[in-house]
């Protein structure tokens, strides 16, 4: 899994940042072409405690604002969902990611 923002961090560093308020999120973006509408998630981003998660997802919000509304009937519906998710800081999936890190660690140590 590709997570943006954790390059150079150890698992202990990541857990420390999460305890300080860091989180893992993804954003949504909607793109419409007349009768076809696509709502897709972004990559997962690690948001450190001092970073603004709304600003981090601004590009996805802008894409949705300009290109999401044009499909009927799902364009407006998916656009509103995407904008709500992005403007509330993204979809927080921190528990799932931390659980995945713990599972990967258990698998790695069981090999030896």
Secondary structure as UniProt FT lines:
FT   STRAND          3..4
FT   TURN            7..8
FT   HELIX           11..19
FT   TURN            20..21
FT   STRAND          23..26
FT   STRAND          28..33
FT   TURN            34..35
FT   STRAND          36..41
FT   STRAND          44..47
FT   TURN            49..50
FT   HELIX           53..56
FT   HELIX           58..67
FT   TURN            69..70
FT   TURN            72..73
FT   HELIX           74..87
FT   TURN            88..89
FT   STRAND          91..92
FT   HELIX           94..110
//
